[in-house]
């Protein structure tokens, strides 16, 4: 069996993971202890992020013709890739936070929704909260004016029910 035939299933595996990926972060994991690596993998898995170490040549082949091809320039030395299909900032957020404790973990670069980010860009992305947190903040900010309006209307109705004259609402 030729070497190419042995490599193809691995290249196909990588390609299948990045096919629908919204984001991917490339890291150099050299120097992590077994405990650190296990903990990182656990955190990524819990967030629905696929993480695996591959040979650089396999990743280069799988990245061909995709937005992830921009990561080729960083495929030197030991490389692992963290891929997310749902939460676009999860790989960056988890890896950057983890790297604060495990200084041997080195972020190389990332791709988020087809856009290339260098190390600093990945660090900036890591500050963006998960989608569900952003949505709940948005909902909270949308509900606040409605809640305040409802409270004022209720107070006016209560005043009128008491027989008092409703005071005009102060304009904001």
N, C-alpha and C positions, 0 to 999 in steps of 0.2 A: 504494500500500500504506500502510495506516495505521501510525502510530508504535507503537501497542500491538502490532500483529502482528509488528513487527520486534523488540520487546523480549521477547515471550513465549518464544522459544527460549532466551534468556539466563536468564530467570527459571526456566524448566524445568531448565536445566543446573544452576543453583545448587540447586534443590529436589532434584534427583537425587543430588547430592553429600551433602546433609544428611539425606536420607531415612533411611539406615541408619547415620549417623554416631554414634559414641559420644562424640565430643568435637569442639569447634570453638573456636578462639581468634581473636578479632578484633584486628587491629593497625593502627596508623598507621605507614606505611612512609616517610613524607615525610622527606627528607634522607639516605636511604641512597644510597651510591654504587652505580654499576652493578656493581662487583666485589662489594660487600657483598650486594646483592640476589641476584646470581648464586650466591654461596656459601650464602646462607640457603635459597634454592630447592633447591639441591643437597642440603643436609643434610635438609631436610624430605622431599624425594623419596626419598632413601635410607632414610628411616624409614617410608615408605609413607604419608606425609601429603600430601594434596592442598592446594595453596596457589595462590590466584589473587586478583587485584585485580578488583573489580567496582564498578559504580556503586551508591551507597547505596540508591537507589530500587529497583534490581533486587533487592538483598538483602532489603530490607523486604518486598517482594512475596513473595519465595520463603520468607521466615520466617513469614509469616502462618499462624496455626493450628498452629504447631509450638513446641516448647520453646525454639527459637532466637529466637522473637519477643522475648524479653527483651533481646536484643542491640540491638534497634532504638534504644534510648536512646543508644547509642554510635555510631550511624551518622551522624557528622558529620565533615567533612573527608575526606581520602583514607583509604580502608579496604581492607584485604586480609583474607582469611579463610583459616585453616589448618584443615583438616578431617581427622579420623582415624576410620577404621572399625574398626581393630583395637586399637591401643595407645592407651588413653584419655588417658595423660599425655604422649604424644609431642609434640603441638603445643606444649603449655605448656613442657615440658622444653627443647625445642630453641630455641624463641623466646626464653624468658627467659635461657637461657645465651648465646644469640647477642646479645641486647640488652646484656649486660654489656660486650661488646667494641664493639658498634655502638650507642652511646648515643642515636642518632637514632630507632632502632626503639622504638616505644611500644606497649606492651600496653594494649588498651582493656578487654577483658573476655573471658569464655569461658563455655561451657556444657559440662559433663561429665556424661554419663548423665542428661540432663534437668535438672541442677542448675545454677543461675546462679552464677558467680563473678566478683567484681570484680577489679581489678588485683592487689590483695594476695592474694586467693584463688588466682588463676592462679599467682602466684609461689610460694605454698605448695604447690600441685599439682606444680610443676616439680621439687620436691625428691623426689617419689616415683619410685623407680626403675622401669624397664620391667617388664612382667609376667613375662618370662622370668627376670629377675634375682630378682624376689620369689619366684617358684616354686623357683628353685634354692636360695635361702636357706632357704625352708621345708623343702625336701627335706633339706638339710644339717642343719638343726636336728632333724629327725625321725630322721635316720640316726645322729646322734651318740650318743644313749642306747643304741641297738641295738648299735652298734659297740663301745661301752664294755662292755656286757653280754657280748657275744661274746668280747671280750678276756679278761674275768674268768673266764668258763667255760673258755676255752682254757687259761689259767694253772692252774686247778684240775685240769683233765684232765691236764696235763703233770706236775704235782706228784704226782698219784696214779700216773701211769705210771712215775715215778721211784721209786715205793715210799714216798714221803714222805706224811705226813699233810697233807691240805689245810687250810690255815688258814681260819677263818671269814672271810667277806668283811665288811669294815667297812660299816656301814649309812651311807647318804648322808643 
